[in-house]
């Protein structure tokens, strides 16, 4: 039996292309996840793995849909070999039912991990360059320096924290986070 597995990382990504390719490959059952490939415990993957029997083939659209690290992929394929299950990756042209397919799997798994590491490295380098040029990532601060000073003055004049937070458009928790008790004078 051919059992297919599709995965996307975020809710705004679509599974259509993967599902169509898996059906075209002859998969009788499809299991899907919307989760990071770094996570080993994905409900759809766990369910699919539980359905595999000796002689079945586990089919993915692309190897990186199954896992992010070489260790994770090799562990899965080792389990498949132990249970008499084969792995087929459609776009990577990998089929572990043949010796050359098993070799190619290990080469592609290594390349997939290297590609992921390069993405992380480039992202970190880009963030460092942005920081050096004075740009900060992330969400803009809701409590600006002028809001903090205004809140300090209002608290000192006896205004209630609830009214100050409301006037500034922040929660009381945010107000207290930016003005801890020791700093309120």
Secondary structure, DSSP 8 states (H G I E B T S, - for coil): -EEEEEEESSTTS--HHHHHHHHHTT-SEEEEEES-TT-S--HHHHHHHHH--TT-EEEESSGGGT-SSHHHHHHHHHHHHHHT-EEEETTTTEETTSHHHHHHHHHHHHHHHHHHHHHHHHHHHHHHHHHHTT---S---SS-HHHHHHHHHHHHTT--HHHHHHHHT--HHHHHHHS-GGG--
